[in-house]
Amino acid sequence: MFVTDRLEEDILNLINLLSGQIFLCLNYFEKVENERLDSVKLFQREKMASLGQLYLGITHEINNPNPFISGNS
């Protein structure tokens, strides 16, 4: 009976250890995924800001074509 109790205790200790390790791994992967998503969001914001600057430059040239025309003649 003593051997069986000791074996059950060892198995429970192993399960507790493994569940702790699994929890740490899941937390790590969640952190990595959040950082990846933040990076994607930052890239999208920078891309949209660049498109906005391009749009402003084009609309400025359309509304004020004289400097562009005189500079290229």
N, C-alpha and C positions, 0 to 999 in steps of 0.2 A: 504494500500500500504506500509506503514511504517513497519508493522509486516513482510510482505513478504521480504522486503529488508533486514531487520535485520536477518531473518531466512537464507536467501541466504548468507549473510556475515558470519554468524556462521558456516554454512556448508562449506564455502570456508576456513575458519580458521581451521576447523577440518581436512579437506582434506590436507591442508598445514602441519599441525602438524603430521598427520599420514604418509604423504610422507617423512617427515624428519626422523621419527622413522624407517620407512622401509629402507631408505637409510643407516642409522646407522647400522641396523641389517645386511644388505647385506655386508657392509664394514667389520663388525665383522666376519661374516661367511667366507668371502674371506680371511681375515687374518688367521683364524683358519685353513682353507684348505691349504693355502700356508705353514704354519708351519708344517702341517701334511706331505705335500709333501717333504719339506726339511728334515724332520725326516726320511722318507722312503729313500730318496736319500743318506743320511748319513749312514743309516744302510746298504744299498747296497754297498757303498764305503768301509765300514769296512769289510763287508763280502768278497768282492773281494780282499782286502788287505790280509786278513787271508788266502784265497785260494792261493794267490801269494806266501806267506811265506811258506805254506805247499808244494807247487810245487817246490820252490827253495830247500827246505830241501830234498825232495825226489830225485830231479835231482842231488843234491850234493852227496847223498849216492850212487846213481847209478854210478856216475862218479868216486867216491872215496870209494870203498867198503872195503878196507883193514882195516881202523880203526873200522868199524862196525863189521867185521868178527872177528878180533882179540879181540875185547871187549866182544864178546858173546861166545867165546870158552873156 
